[in-house]
Amino acid sequence: MPDNDYTPEQEAQGGFKEAVCIDAMRIYDSCSDKDCLEDIRVLFPAARQQLVDSATNVRIKDVSVITVYVDLQPIPFNKGFYSVDMTFFFDVCLDLFGGPTTCAVPVSGVSVFNKKVILYGSEGNVKMYSSGGYCDDVNMPEDEKVLPKATVQVAEPVALSAKLCEYPCGPCEPYCRIPECVCQRYGGDFETGPQHNCVFVTIGLFIIVQIVRNVQLLIPAYDFCLPEKECVTSSDNPCDLFQRIDFPTDEFFPPKPADLGGCGCGR
């Protein structure tokens, strides 16, 4: 093992007091992606599907991510590499129109998108145990090797467009089972079979995928993290809280091209 005792001269050069060993999650591989999810179908519960069937036009309002299911599997005959399978569930907010004189009817549905990437996650042949993880079941299965962990970061999706089509308006798409937690959010199971009308949306998606492992790292320590400010007691008076908020000048005076660091010439 390397010697963790540093001389005063080394400490003065590095500006730190000592070298400490920490347990951290190291990023072994990562990738970012910009996807335009064109014409993915929106699924609705039975009650809301009736509104879609009677609509003549549709407009997209907003899209948000409900959850992302991530599955990590090692790739055979390619040691150290893993397949990261991601299933995105989007909440899609729409306005339905039934005619030129009718008002818009807001409705929400779910869109599902699957994506797979391959990243390097190194190898590990150890099993990890920790205090507090006892089990009285003598028939419990043998623990497998500790796999790396896959993480997915998703920016707020961009709602681009929506269209209403009479079914069938394209090839049938396979859909995974909608999780129960998502179904409960919409008050019932989703209609995945043929319908009178179906809605397709286009979504802009930005993601970062990482594979991390738990490792021990030797790092320089400068000092303990001590708070540099005192806690301010909050008041129950809402006006006192409002008075501490800075005036939003930027909201009234939008920035000029020069303030954004660009020349405004499109170069």
Buried (B, 14 or more C-beta within 10 A) or exposed (E): EEEEEBEEEEBEEEEBEEBEEEEEBEEBBBEEEEBEBEBBBBBBBEEBBBBBBEBEBBBBBEBEBBBBBBEBEBEEEEEBBBBBBBBBBBBBBBBBBBEEEEEBBEBBBBBBBEBEBBBBBBEBEEEEEEEEEEEEEEEEEEEEEEBBBBBBEBEEBBBBEBBBBEEEEEEEEEEEEBBEEBBEBBEEEBBBEEBEBBBBBBBBBBBEBBBBBBEEEEEBEEEEEEEEEEEEEEEEEEEEEEEEEEEEEEEEEEEEEEEEEEEEEEE
